[in-house]
């Protein structure tokens, strides 16, 4: 099992595959934070609008970073 995880993490991927994995990981982490926080305290620390907003902001930042990388490599 450990080797399969290592192989998955070390695979060559396109940038959008890495971006998709990181966006999905962020979404899962925020949902787990919401659920675990609610289970232990019965208080919602995050609402769904906040989670979606953070994920959309992260996607915008990722695309902006990629655009900047492409322009930087053209200028060199």
N, C-alpha and C positions, 0 to 999 in steps of 0.2 A: 504494500500500500504506500509506503514511504517513497519508494522509487517511482511509482506512478505519479505521485504529486510532484516530485522533483522534475520528472520528464515533462509534465504539463507546464510547469512554471518556466522551464528553460527552452521551450519551443520557440522557433522563429515565428513571429506574427506580423501582420500589417499593423499600422498605427491605429486604425479604427477598431481592430479587434482588441487591442490593449485598452483603448478608450472605452469600449463596451464593457469589458471586464471590470474596469475601475468604476464606471458609473453603476453597474449592477452591484458591485461590492459596497459602494457608498449607500445605495438605496437599502440594501439588506441590513447594513449596520444601523442606519437610522430607524428602520422598522423594528429591529431587535431592541434598540434603545427605548423606543416607545413602548413596546410590549413588556419588556423586563421592568421598566420604570412603573408601568401601570400595575403589574402583578405585585410588586413589593410595596408600593405606596398608594395605589388606587388614585393616582393623580396623573393626568396626561401632560407630560412635559413638552411633547411636540404634537402639533396637529397635522393633518394630512396636507394642508396648504403649505405649511412650513417645509415639510419633507419634499414635496414636489418642487417648491421654489428653490430649495438648496440644490436639488439634483439638476434643475434647469440652469441655474447659475453655474454649476460645475461644468455642465456640457458647453455652455457659452465660453467659459474660460479655457476649456480644452481646445475648442475650435479656434479661439483667438491665439492660443499658444502655437497651434499647428500652422496657422496662417503666418505668424511671425517667424517660425522656423523656416518655412518655405521661402519667404522673402529674404531672410538672412542668408540662406544658402545661395540664392541667386545673385546677391550682391558680392559675394566672395569670389 
